Amino acid sequence: MASIDVIKSCIDSIRQISEHIEGGIVYLDAGVTESFQFIGAYPVLLEIGARAVCSLENMSVLDAVGDWNSNSDPARKFVVITSRLLSDAHRYILRCLTSHQVVRHCIIFTSISEMSHSVFPDSPLGPDAYHEYESLLVQDYEELSKKSGKKPGQIGSLLHEKLNFEDGGRLQFPSSGEDVPHLVASSSGRNFFEHNPLDNIADTVQKLAISVHHFPMILCPISPRAFVLPSEGLVAESYLSAEHEDSISPGLPPLSTGLLSDTDDVPPGATLTAHFLYHLAAKMDLKMEIFSLGDMSKTVGKILIDMSSLYDIGRRKRSAGLLLIDRTLDLLTPCCHGDSLIDRIFSALPRRERTTSQVGSGSQLKLGTSYLQRAPLDVQIPLEKILNEEDSKIDNFRLLESVEAFLCGWNSGESDSQVADLINLSQKIHDKPSHSGVDILTGSFVSSDNFRGMPFLEAILDRRTKEGALLVKKWLQETLRRENVTVNVKSRPSVVTTPELQAMIKALSRSQSSLLRNKGIIQLASATLSALEESNCTKWDAFSSAVKILSVSSGETSQSLAAQIGDLINKSALFGSHINKGKRDVLKGLISLQDALLLMIIGYILAGENFPTSGSDGPFSWQEERLLKEAVVDALLENSSAVNLKFLDGLKKELEANVSKLKSEEATEELDIDDFDDDQWGKWGDEDGEDDNKNEQVYDDMQLKLELRDRVDNFFKFLHKLSNLKRKNLPLRDGSLTVEGNFDEDTYVGKGLIYKLLTRVLGKYDVHGLEYHSSTVGRLFKSGFGRFGLGQAKPSLADQNVILVFVIGGINGLEVREALEALAESGRPDIELLVGGTTLLTPDDMLDLLLGDSSYF
């Protein structure tokens, strides 16, 4: 039987719709673009006949010009693939229709099913969503053409008046949506527009054919066995919890108190996650046996069972186990800086900017009550550091300059001046440094890139930082030997240095042909090089060491742990003061205030697990906590870099002014005493006015400090909430998933929840709170035929040959590696393990979810 491979399944799904794509212009929204980037789907789209692959949000009438499959006839159809609601994509689809006047066939694929459209709170469409939207899109197109006074087939000439070539030929519709109608809800659930009769317009135009289909395989595979959801797709952006007592962030499930009832409103993120998993299993021909740990996972499991009961009767599929886990059962692991090269890379590299935040009025569609913004997954690998060097000329010309020349020529709005602009472009580039190199020439990860059949990302995902870096070095050396390229650099077999990696990357990139042949390993090596740079390594290692210190202190006394947390806060204040003074050369080993606050969260969670009864309101005594509060207040007053925290909203200007005042006071104190002017004795009687100013300043400072103390008091209440995670999360109360459980303690030290859970499940130990969701037939056997001795035994997750672990709220690279370690240690090579999550979490993402704009605090 074929092995499970999510990359192959995604590519097969694309090939299955080849007849729709062939001969058309393909438009992808931001979520699909991110997904197809990881899948490596762009060559597949061109192979099956796509004329061009373009951005939906940034569409242009020039998209039809870039025809990769040359054809003298203009494209008469376009295909839209979206990861959002049809109502969210509506204005962009309408722009495509009105821009390409010869198009007679529009095919739309959405990853959101009809049932999801009908239950999502912000969707105006009903149970028959696809057919409703087909007719409504035609009506809107005709209404727009009637308003413009032209036939639908002639709207293209009108659009030239609305184009702004300085903006790349994008359409400039009014932000009010006057020219582009929006879908709006109505009492009937079907009549979403108020249209005037269109009289004879239908008789004068050729009928536009619209068809809408479901395409569920929109995901970002990190490897054939690990995946997350696209950051700008609806499933990842939808809320996982409403704001209430037991919720922490809209991007995280609520605490698993066991009090969630069937009558409570189900968050849209839970419903969409269930629908995604159901259709993913259907595409991969799997019949799921569902297990859940946590309240939100239990809710998702129930939705899945209800869907399976409706649609899976009589189908024969391969059996697989689905293990759903709430992220809030383990907040420590994604907050910590673990030993994972993948996590280091995604934390060190810059990310692509969000597409939907740059499209003007379209972004307003996303600011409803059910959306949150997640960091894009598409990292920007800094290839310009290699290709900008003098010694890395490619075929005697600079690739970066050539790309820039092409783009400048393409974006030129004045056709008469294009030739002159291109003639003078090279001189312009040499006269001033290129500021757009990072934007023009950056690399991205493609999960299907491989070395002799071994996918790059899968190989380093299974390894620790040092092992992964050594493997990248080995691949580089073998590639250099194959290309007959020699590198004069000192090398030690068991050590990876950044100068060594940089020299090998440059040598492999010297010729254009070699660069294109080996782009996969060059991009991975460049990403590894960035992650191992001293600045990134120092910060990561300092944080990791601090976590180890906190972990050791949590095994001693609460006083010891509180002292360590206070020391970290004080060091972060020192970091801020050095930054303010410009002394960046002495920052090695110090951590920023944001990192110190994240470490404080880790310390409180550890304290809650080890000292649950130390204080009445928290794990520490009031004396210890008072000292911690004062340290945080002082650090915030001295460090303006923390003003982006949500609990400081409204105090940003005051804090920045305070830091500026401290800088000026320090500069004044550094003046030599000899500069004292004797004439100042003449001002001896003017001290009353100065005293009034000082008193007013003291009052303002005191007011700021009191306001800041109130904010910090609320912050500590939030820390108390996090310290109660073990007590409030029902599955964690008995300690079976912590080091004090009856399992081998050495096996659990430093491991995350997924490792502990899989170790117990595969060893067939009982797990408190793990619930099996039986199907309708299974419940019938259990309740009805069971009295006659025909009961059905409860299946075990360990009996399945395929296991999919999905973490609602997100995963990180360390957890994927630990899951594979747990499988390897179980002695079950027959089991195929897939690991998935809502998103790929870094420590910065966790800080945003807990204390940033994506937090309920």
C-alpha positions in Angstrom: 0.0 0.0 0.0 1.3 3.4 -0.9 2.7 5.6 1.9 1.1 8.8 3.0 2.5 11.9 1.4 0.7 15.2 1.8 2.9 16.9 -0.9 2.0 14.2 -3.5 -1.7 14.4 -2.5 -1.7 18.2 -3.1 -0.1 17.9 -6.5 -2.4 15.1 -7.5 -5.4 17.3 -6.6 -4.1 20.0 -8.8 -3.7 17.6 -11.7 -7.2 16.4 -11.2 -8.5 19.9 -12.2 -6.2 20.2 -15.2 -9.0 20.4 -17.7 -10.3 23.5 -16.0 -6.9 25.2 -15.8 -5.7 24.4 -19.3 -5.7 27.5 -21.5 -6.7 29.9 -18.7 -5.2 32.7 -16.7 -4.9 31.4 -13.1 -5.4 33.8 -10.2 -4.3 32.8 -6.7 -5.2 34.7 -3.5 -2.6 35.2 -0.7 -3.4 32.0 1.1 -3.3 29.8 -2.0 -0.1 31.5 -3.1 1.6 30.6 0.2 0.4 27.1 -0.1 1.4 26.5 -3.7 4.8 28.0 -2.9 5.5 25.3 -0.3 4.0 22.6 -2.5 6.1 23.6 -5.5 2.9 23.8 -7.6 3.8 26.6 -10.1 5.7 24.3 -12.6 2.7 21.9 -12.4 0.2 24.7 -13.2 2.3 25.7 -16.3 2.7 22.0 -17.3 -1.0 21.4 -17.4 -1.6 24.4 -19.6 -2.0 27.6 -17.5 -1.2 30.7 -19.5 -0.1 32.7 -16.5 -0.2 32.5 -12.7 -1.0 35.8 -11.1 -1.9 37.4 -7.7 -5.7 37.8 -7.2 -5.3 40.8 -4.8 -2.9 42.6 -7.1 -4.4 41.8 -10.5 -3.6 43.9 -13.5 -4.8 44.0 -17.1 -1.2 43.2 -18.0 -1.6 39.7 -16.6 -2.9 38.5 -19.9 0.3 39.6 -21.6 2.6 37.2 -19.7 1.5 34.1 -21.6 3.9 31.2 -20.8 2.1 28.8 -23.1 2.2 30.9 -26.3 -1.0 31.1 -28.1 -2.1 33.7 -30.7 -5.7 33.7 -29.4 -6.5 35.8 -26.3 -7.4 33.8 -23.2 -11.1 33.4 -23.0 -11.3 32.0 -19.5 -9.6 32.6 -16.2 -9.4 30.4 -13.0 -9.6 31.8 -9.5 -8.3 29.7 -6.6 -9.1 31.2 -3.2 -8.7 30.1 0.5 -11.4 32.5 1.6 -15.1 32.9 1.6 -16.6 33.7 -1.8 -18.0 36.9 -0.3 -14.4 38.0 0.7 -13.0 37.2 -2.7 -15.9 38.8 -4.5 -14.5 42.3 -5.3 -11.3 40.8 -6.7 -13.1 38.3 -8.9 -15.3 41.1 -10.2 -12.1 43.1 -11.0 -10.8 40.2 -13.0 -14.1 39.9 -15.0 -14.2 43.6 -15.8 -10.5 43.7 -16.7 -10.4 40.9 -19.2 -13.1 41.8 -21.7 -12.7 38.8 -23.9 -13.2 36.3 -21.1 -16.4 34.3 -21.4 -15.8 31.6 -18.8 -14.8 32.1 -15.1 -14.0 29.1 -13.0 -13.7 29.6 -9.2 -12.2 27.1 -6.8 -12.5 27.7 -3.1 -11.1 25.7 -0.2 -14.2 26.6 1.9 -17.0 24.1 1.4 -20.6 25.0 0.9 -21.5 23.8 4.4 -18.7 26.0 5.9 -20.2 29.0 3.9 -23.6 28.3 5.4 -22.4 28.2 9.0 -19.7 30.8 9.0 -21.0 34.0 10.8 -19.6 36.5 8.3 -20.9 34.6 5.2 -24.1 35.8 3.6 -24.4 32.6 1.5 -26.7 29.7 2.4 -26.5 25.9 2.1 -26.5 26.1 -1.7 -23.6 28.6 -1.6 -21.9 27.8 -4.9 -25.0 28.0 -7.1 -26.1 31.1 -5.3 -22.8 32.8 -5.9 -22.7 31.8 -9.6 -26.0 33.7 -10.3 -25.2 36.6 -8.1 -21.8 37.2 -9.7 -23.4 37.4 -13.1 -26.0 39.8 -11.8 -23.3 42.0 -10.3 -21.2 42.0 -13.5 -24.2 43.0 -15.5 -25.2 45.7 -13.0 -21.7 47.1 -13.1 -21.8 47.2 -16.9 -25.2 48.9 -16.9 -24.0 51.5 -14.4 -21.1 52.3 -16.7 -23.4 52.6 -19.7 -21.5 49.9 -21.6 -22.0 46.3 -22.5 -20.2 43.8 -20.3 -18.0 42.8 -23.3 -16.9 46.5 -23.6 -16.1 47.3 -20.0 -12.4 46.9 -20.7 -12.2 50.3 -22.4 -13.8 51.9 -19.4 -11.2 50.4 -17.1 -8.3 52.1 -18.9 -9.7 55.4 -17.4 -9.4 53.8 -13.9 -5.8 52.5 -14.3 -2.8 53.9 -12.5 0.3 52.7 -14.3 2.5 54.1 -11.5 0.9 51.4 -9.3 1.6 48.6 -11.7 -1.6 48.9 -13.6 -3.8 48.0 -10.6 -7.4 49.1 -10.6 -8.2 52.0 -8.4 -11.8 51.5 -7.2 -13.2 53.8 -4.6 -12.8 52.5 -1.0 -16.5 52.8 -0.5 -17.0 50.0 -3.0 -19.3 52.2 -5.1 -18.1 50.7 -8.4 -17.7 47.2 -7.0 -20.7 45.8 -5.1 -20.2 43.7 -2.1 -22.2 40.7 -1.0 -24.4 41.7 2.0 -26.6 39.5 4.1 -30.4 39.6 3.9 -33.2 38.2 5.9 -33.9 35.4 3.4 -30.2 34.3 3.2 -30.4 34.3 -0.6 -31.3 37.8 -1.9 -28.0 39.6 -1.2 -28.4 42.5 -3.7 -31.0 45.1 -4.5 -30.9 45.1 -8.3 -32.8 47.3 -10.7 -34.4 45.4 -13.6 -31.8 44.9 -16.3 -34.4 45.4 -19.1 -32.8 44.3 -22.4 -29.2 44.0 -21.4 -29.3 40.2 -21.3 -30.3 40.1 -24.9 -27.5 42.3 -26.1 -24.5 40.5 -24.5 -23.0 37.2 -24.8 -23.8 35.0 -21.7 -21.0 34.7 -19.2 -20.4 31.2 -17.9 -19.5 31.0 -14.1 -18.8 27.8 -12.3 -17.8 27.4 -8.6 -16.1 24.2 -7.3 -14.6 23.0 -4.0 -10.8 22.5 -3.8 -9.9 21.6 -0.2 -6.2 20.8 -0.6 -4.9 24.2 0.4 -2.2 23.6 3.0 1.5 24.3 3.5 3.5 21.1 3.7 6.8 21.5 5.6 7.6 17.9 4.6 5.7 14.9 3.2 4.8 14.1 6.8 4.2 17.5 8.4 2.0 20.5 7.4 0.3 23.6 8.6 -2.4 25.8 7.2 -1.6 29.0 5.1 -1.4 32.1 7.3 -3.7 34.2 5.1 -6.3 31.4 4.6 -9.6 31.6 6.3 -9.1 28.5 8.5 -6.0 29.8 10.1 -7.3 33.3 10.5 -10.6 32.4 12.1 -11.1 32.7 15.9 -10.6 29.6 18.0 -12.2 31.1 21.1 -14.5 34.0 22.0 -13.5 36.4 24.7 -14.5 35.0 28.1 -13.0 33.9 31.5 -11.2 30.8 30.2 -9.9 32.2 26.9 -6.4 33.5 26.4 -6.2 34.6 22.7 -8.5 34.3 19.7 -5.7 32.3 18.0 -5.7 29.7 20.8 -8.3 27.3 22.1 -9.8 28.2 25.5 -8.7 26.3 28.7 -10.0 22.8 28.9 -12.1 23.1 32.0 -14.5 20.4 31.0 -17.4 22.9 31.3 -17.9 23.4 27.6 -21.5 22.3 26.7 -23.1 21.4 23.4 -25.3 24.6 23.7 -22.3 26.9 23.7 -21.5 28.7 20.4 -18.8 26.9 18.4 -16.0 29.3 17.3 -15.7 29.6 13.5 -12.2 28.3 13.6 -13.3 25.1 15.2 -15.9 24.5 12.5 -13.6 25.3 9.7 -10.8 23.1 11.1 -13.2 20.2 11.4 -14.4 20.6 7.8 -10.8 20.9 6.5 -9.7 17.7 8.3 -12.8 15.9 7.0 -12.1 16.8 3.3 -8.3 16.2 3.8 -9.1 12.7 4.9 -11.5 12.2 2.0 -8.9 13.4 -0.5 -6.3 11.0 1.0 -8.8 8.2 1.0 -8.7 7.7 4.8 -11.4 6.7 7.2 -10.6 8.4 10.6 -10.9 6.9 14.0 -11.1 10.1 16.0 -9.5 10.8 19.4 -9.3 14.1 21.2 -7.6 15.8 24.1 -9.0 19.1 25.3 -12.4 20.8 25.1 -11.9 22.4 21.7 -10.5 19.2 20.2 -13.6 17.4 21.6 -15.9 19.9 19.8 -14.0 19.4 16.5 -14.2 15.6 17.0 -18.0 15.8 17.4 -18.4 17.9 14.2 -16.2 15.4 12.3 -18.3 12.5 13.6 -21.5 14.2 12.5 -20.1 14.8 9.0 -18.8 11.2 8.7 -22.2 9.9 9.7 -23.8 12.0 6.9 -21.4 11.3 4.0 -19.3 8.1 4.7 -22.0 5.4 4.7 -20.9 2.5 2.6 -17.5 3.8 1.7 -14.4 1.6 2.0 -11.3 3.5 2.9 -8.0 2.9 4.6 -8.3 3.2 8.4 -6.3 5.9 10.2 -6.3 7.4 13.6 -6.8 11.2 14.1 -5.4 12.6 17.4 -6.7 16.2 18.1 -4.9 18.2 20.7 -5.6 21.7 22.2 -2.6 24.0 22.0 -3.4 25.5 25.4 -2.6 22.1 27.1 1.1 23.0 26.4 2.1 26.6 26.0 5.6 26.1 27.2 7.0 24.2 24.2 6.3 26.8 21.5 7.4 29.6 23.9 10.8 28.1 24.5 13.8 28.2 22.1 14.3 24.5 21.5 17.0 22.6 19.7 15.6 22.7 16.2 17.2 24.2 13.1 13.8 24.7 11.4 12.7 26.8 14.4 15.9 28.8 14.3 15.5 29.5 10.6 11.9 30.6 10.8 12.7 32.9 13.8 15.8 34.4 12.2 14.6 35.2 8.7 12.3 38.0 7.7 8.8 37.1 6.5 7.0 38.2 3.4 4.6 41.1 4.1 0.9 40.3 4.3 -0.7 40.7 0.9 -4.2 41.4 2.2 -3.0 44.3 4.4 -1.8 46.1 1.3 -4.8 46.1 -0.9 -6.6 49.2 0.3 -10.3 48.9 0.8 -10.2 45.1 0.4 -8.5 44.8 3.8 -11.7 46.1 5.4 -13.4 42.9 4.6 -11.1 41.2 7.1 -11.6 43.4 10.1 -14.8 41.7 11.3 -15.2 39.8 14.6 -14.0 36.5 13.3 -10.5 37.2 12.0 -7.0 37.5 13.4 -3.7 38.2 11.6 -1.0 35.5 11.7 2.6 36.0 10.6 3.2 34.8 7.0 5.0 31.5 6.6 6.9 32.5 3.5 10.4 33.4 4.8 12.6 35.7 2.7 16.0 34.0 2.3 18.6 36.8 1.8 20.3 35.6 -1.4 21.4 39.2 -2.2 24.2 38.8 0.4 25.7 36.3 -1.9 24.9 37.7 -5.4 25.8 41.3 -4.6 29.5 40.5 -3.9 32.1 41.5 -6.4 33.6 38.1 -6.6 30.3 36.4 -7.4 29.5 37.8 -10.9 27.3 35.5 -12.9 28.4 35.1 -16.5 30.1 38.6 -16.3 26.9 40.5 -15.3 25.1 41.0 -12.1 21.9 39.0 -11.8 20.4 41.5 -9.3 21.0 44.4 -11.7 19.5 42.5 -14.6 16.4 41.7 -12.6 16.1 45.3 -11.5 16.4 46.6 -15.0 13.7 44.2 -16.2 11.3 45.3 -13.5 11.9 49.0 -14.1 11.3 48.5 -17.8 8.1 46.5 -17.1 6.7 49.1 -14.7 7.4 52.1 -16.9 4.2 53.9 -17.6 5.4 56.2 -20.5 6.0 54.1 -23.6 7.9 56.9 -25.4 10.5 57.1 -22.6 11.0 53.3 -22.1 14.1 53.1 -24.4 15.8 56.1 -22.8 15.0 54.8 -19.3 16.6 51.4 -20.1 19.6 53.0 -21.7 20.3 55.1 -18.6 19.3 52.4 -16.1 22.6 50.8 -15.7 24.3 54.1 -14.9 21.6 54.9 -12.4 22.2 51.5 -10.7 25.9 52.2 -10.4 25.4 55.7 -9.2 23.4 54.7 -6.2 23.1 51.5 -4.2 20.0 49.4 -4.8 17.6 49.7 -2.0 15.2 47.1 -3.3 17.6 44.1 -3.5 16.0 42.3 -0.6 12.6 42.6 -2.3 13.9 41.6 -5.8 16.2 38.7 -5.1 15.1 36.6 -2.1 14.6 32.9 -1.8 11.8 30.8 -0.4 11.3 27.3 0.8 9.8 24.7 -1.5 9.0 21.4 0.3 9.5 19.3 -2.8 13.1 20.4 -3.3 15.3 17.4 -2.6 18.8 16.0 -2.6 18.9 12.7 -4.5 15.3 12.0 -3.5 15.5 13.2 0.1 13.4 16.4 0.7 15.6 19.1 2.2 13.1 20.3 4.8 12.1 16.8 5.9 15.7 15.9 6.5 16.5 18.8 8.7 13.1 18.7 10.4 14.1 15.3 11.8 17.4 16.6 13.3 18.7 18.9 16.0 20.5 22.1 15.1 24.0 20.8 14.9 23.1 17.6 13.1 21.0 19.6 10.6 23.7 22.1 9.9 26.3 19.3 9.4 23.9 17.6 6.9 23.5 20.9 5.0 27.3 21.2 4.9 27.6 17.6 3.6 25.1 18.3 0.8 27.0 21.4 -0.2 30.3 19.5 -0.3 28.8 16.7 -2.5 27.2 19.3 -4.8 30.5 21.1 -5.2 32.2 17.8 -6.1 29.5 17.0 -8.6 29.9 20.5 -10.2 33.8 20.1 -10.2 34.1 23.3 -8.1 36.9 23.7 -5.6 36.7 25.9 -2.5 39.8 27.1 -0.6 38.5 27.1 2.9 39.5 25.4 6.1 37.0 22.7 7.2 36.6 20.4 10.2 34.5 17.3 9.9 32.3 17.8 12.9 32.0 21.6 13.0 30.0 24.0 10.9 31.2 27.6 10.7 29.5 30.5 8.9 32.6 31.5 6.9 32.8 28.0 5.6 29.2 27.9 4.6 29.4 31.3 2.9 32.4 30.3 0.9 30.8 27.2 -0.4 27.5 29.0 -1.3 29.4 31.6 -3.2 31.4 29.1 -5.1 28.3 27.2 -6.1 26.6 30.4 -7.2 29.3 31.7 -9.5 27.7 30.6 -12.7 24.1 31.1 -13.7 23.6 27.5 -14.8 25.0 26.2 -11.5 22.8 28.6 -9.5 19.6 27.4 -11.3 20.6 23.7 -11.1 21.3 23.8 -7.4 18.9 26.5 -6.2 17.3 24.2 -3.6 20.5 23.5 -1.6 21.7 27.1 -2.1 18.5 28.5 -0.6 18.6 26.1 2.3 22.3 26.7 3.0 21.7 30.5 2.9 18.8 30.1 5.3 21.0 28.0 7.6 23.8 30.6 7.3 21.4 33.4 8.5 20.2 31.3 11.4 23.8 30.5 12.5 25.0 34.1 12.4 26.4 35.4 15.7 23.6 37.9 16.4 20.9 35.3 15.9 22.7 32.5 17.7 23.6 34.6 20.7 20.0 35.7 21.2 18.7 32.2 20.8 21.3 30.6 23.1 20.8 33.2 25.7 17.1 32.6 25.8 17.6 28.8 25.8 20.0 29.1 28.8 17.6 31.3 30.7 14.8 28.7 30.2 17.1 26.0 31.6 17.9 28.1 34.6 14.2 28.7 35.3 13.5 25.0 34.9 16.2 24.1 37.4 15.0 26.8 39.8 11.4 25.6 39.6 12.6 22.3 41.1 13.9 24.1 44.1 12.0 26.8 45.9 9.6 29.6 44.9 12.0 32.2 46.3 14.8 30.9 44.0 12.5 30.9 40.9 11.2 34.4 41.7 14.8 35.7 42.1 15.8 34.3 38.7 12.8 35.9 37.0 13.6 39.3 38.7 17.2 39.0 37.6 16.1 38.5 34.0 13.9 41.6 34.1 16.7 43.6 35.5 19.1 42.4 32.8 16.6 43.4 30.1 16.5 46.9 31.6 20.3 47.0 31.2 19.8 45.9 27.6 17.4 48.8 27.0 19.8 51.3 28.6 22.6 50.2 26.4 20.4 50.4 23.3 19.4 54.0 24.3 23.1 54.9 24.7 24.1 53.3 21.4 26.4 50.7 23.2 25.5 47.7 21.1 28.9 46.2 21.4 28.2 45.2 25.0 24.8 43.5 24.4 26.2 40.0 24.0 24.4 37.6 26.4 21.7 40.1 27.3 18.0 39.7 26.4 15.4 42.3 25.4 12.5 43.2 27.6 10.1 41.4 25.2 12.1 38.2 25.7 12.2 38.8 29.5 8.4 39.1 29.6 8.1 35.9 27.6 10.5 34.2 30.0 8.4 35.6 32.8 5.4 33.8 31.3 7.4 30.6 31.2 8.5 31.1 34.8 4.9 31.5 36.0 3.7 28.4 34.1 6.6 26.4 35.7 5.8 27.9 39.1 2.1 27.0 38.8 3.1 23.4 38.1 5.6 23.1 41.0 4.2 25.6 43.6 0.5 25.7 43.1 -0.3 26.8 46.7 2.5 29.2 47.5 0.3 32.4 47.3 -3.4 33.0 47.6 -3.6 34.6 44.1 -0.5 33.2 42.5 2.4 30.8 42.8 4.6 33.4 44.6 4.2 35.2 48.0 3.1 38.8 47.9 6.6 40.0 48.9 8.2 38.1 46.0 5.6 39.4 43.6 5.9 43.0 44.8 9.6 42.9 44.0 8.8 41.5 40.5 6.2 44.2 39.8 8.6 47.0 40.7 11.3 45.4 38.5 8.8 45.3 35.6 7.7 48.9 36.1 11.3 50.2 36.2 12.2 48.2 33.1 9.3 49.6 31.2 10.1 53.1 32.2 13.7 52.7 30.9 13.0 50.8 27.7 10.8 52.2 25.0 11.2 49.1 22.8 8.4 47.3 24.6 5.7 49.9 23.7 4.2 47.5 21.1 2.7 45.3 23.9 -1.1 45.4 24.0 -1.3 46.1 27.7 0.6 49.3 27.2 -1.9 50.8 24.7 -2.4 54.5 25.4 0.9 54.9 27.1 3.2 54.8 24.1 3.8 58.5 23.7 4.3 59.0 27.4 6.8 56.2 27.7 8.7 57.4 24.6 8.8 60.9 26.1 10.1 59.5 29.4 12.9 57.7 27.7 13.9 60.8 25.7 13.9 62.8 29.0 16.2 60.2 30.6 18.6 60.5 27.7 18.7 64.2 27.9 19.3 64.1 31.7 22.2 61.7 31.3 23.7 63.9 28.6 23.4 66.9 31.0 25.1 65.0 33.8 28.0 64.1 31.6 28.9 67.8 31.2 32.1 68.8 33.0 31.7 70.8 36.2 34.2 73.3 34.8 31.6 74.4 32.3 29.7 76.1 35.2 29.2 79.7 34.2 29.9 82.3 36.9 27.1 84.5 35.4 24.6 81.9 36.7 25.2 83.4 40.2 23.2 86.4 38.9 20.2 84.1 38.5 20.2 83.1 42.2 16.7 84.6 42.9 15.0 82.9 39.9 14.9 79.5 41.5 11.1 79.8 42.3 10.1 79.4 38.6 12.4 76.5 38.1 11.0 74.8 41.3 7.5 75.1 39.8 8.6 73.4 36.6 10.3 70.7 38.5 7.2 70.1 40.7 5.0 69.9 37.6 7.5 67.4 36.0 7.6 65.3 39.2 3.7 65.2 39.2 3.7 64.1 35.6 6.3 61.4 36.3 4.3 60.2 39.3 1.1 60.0 37.3 2.8 58.0 34.5 4.3 55.6 37.1 0.9 55.1 38.8 -0.8 54.4 35.5 1.9 52.0 34.5 1.6 50.2 37.9 -2.1 49.7 37.2 -1.3 48.2 33.8 1.4 46.0 35.4 -1.1 44.8 38.1 -3.4 43.6 35.2 -0.4 41.9 33.6 0.3 40.0 36.8 -3.4 38.9 37.0 -2.9 37.5 33.5 0.2 35.7 34.7 -1.8 34.2 37.6 -4.2 32.8 35.0 -1.4 31.2 33.1 0.0 29.7 36.3 -3.3 27.9 36.8 -3.0 26.1 33.5 -2.3 22.7 35.1 -5.1 23.1 37.6 -7.7 24.4 35.1 -6.9 22.1 32.2 -8.7 18.9 33.1 -6.5 16.5 31.2 -3.4 17.7 33.1 -4.7 17.4 36.7 -3.8 13.8 37.4 -0.1 14.4 36.4 0.0 11.5 33.9 1.4 13.9 31.2 3.9 15.6 33.5 7.2 14.4 35.1 5.4 13.4 38.3 3.5 10.8 36.4 4.1 7.1 36.9 6.1 6.9 33.6 9.9 6.9 33.3 10.9 10.4 34.5 14.1 10.5 32.4 12.0 10.0 29.3 9.9 13.1 30.0 12.6 15.6 30.9 12.6 18.5 28.5 10.0 17.0 26.3 6.8 18.6 25.0 3.2 17.3 25.4 3.1 15.7 21.9 6.1 13.5 22.8 4.6 12.5 26.2 1.2 11.8 24.8 2.4 9.7 21.8 4.8 7.8 24.1 1.9 6.8 26.4 -0.5 6.1 23.6 1.9 3.9 21.5 2.8 2.1 24.7 -0.9 1.5 25.3 -1.0 3.3 28.6 -4.2 5.1 29.7 -4.3 8.8 29.2 -6.6 10.8 31.4 -8.9 13.0 29.3 -8.3 11.3 26.0 -11.7 10.7 24.4 -12.6 8.4 21.6 -15.4 9.6 19.3 -17.4 6.6 18.1 -19.5 6.7 14.9 -23.3 6.3 14.8 -22.9 2.6 14.1 -20.4 2.3 17.0 -22.7 4.0 19.4 -25.5 1.7 18.3 -23.4 -1.4 19.1 -22.4 0.1 22.4 -25.9 1.1 23.6 -28.2 -1.3 21.8 -26.5 -4.6 20.9 -24.1 -4.4 23.8 -26.8 -5.8 26.2 -26.8 -9.0 24.1 -23.0 -9.4 24.2 -22.4 -7.9 20.8 -20.7 -4.8 22.0 -17.9 -3.3 20.0 -14.5 -2.9 21.7 -13.1 0.6 22.0 -10.3 0.9 19.4 -6.8 2.0 20.4 -4.8 4.7 18.6 -1.8 2.4 18.7 -3.7 -0.2 16.6 -3.8 2.1 13.6 -1.1 1.9 10.8 -1.6 5.6 10.0 -1.8 8.3 12.7 -2.5 12.0 12.1 -1.7 14.3 15.0 -3.3 17.7 14.6 -2.7 20.5 17.1 -5.5 23.1 17.2 -3.6 26.4 17.6 -0.3 25.5 15.9 2.9 23.5 16.2 6.6 24.2 16.0 9.5 22.3 14.4 10.7 20.9 17.7 7.4 19.2 18.3 7.5 17.5 14.9 10.9 16.1 15.6 9.8 14.9 19.1 6.8 13.2 17.6 9.0 11.3 15.2 11.3 10.4 18.1 8.4 9.0 20.1 7.4 6.9 17.1 11.0 5.6 16.6 11.3 4.7 20.3 8.0 2.8 20.3 9.4 0.1 18.1 6.6 0.4 15.6 8.1 1.0 12.1 4.8 -0.1 10.5 3.1 3.1 11.7 3.0 6.2 9.3 2.9 9.4 11.3 1.6 12.7 10.0 1.8 15.9 12.1 -0.2 19.0 11.4 -1.3 22.2 13.1 -3.1 25.4 12.5 0.1 27.4 12.0 3.8 27.2 12.5 4.6 28.9 15.8 7.8 30.7 16.8 8.5 32.3 20.2 7.7 35.7 18.6 4.3 34.4 17.5 3.6 33.2 21.0 4.5 36.6 22.4 2.0 38.1 20.0 -0.7 35.6 20.9 -0.2 36.1 24.7 0.7 39.8 25.0 0.4 41.4 21.6 -2.4 42.5 19.3 -3.7 38.9 19.0 -4.3 38.6 22.7 -7.4 39.0 24.8 -5.3 40.5 27.6 
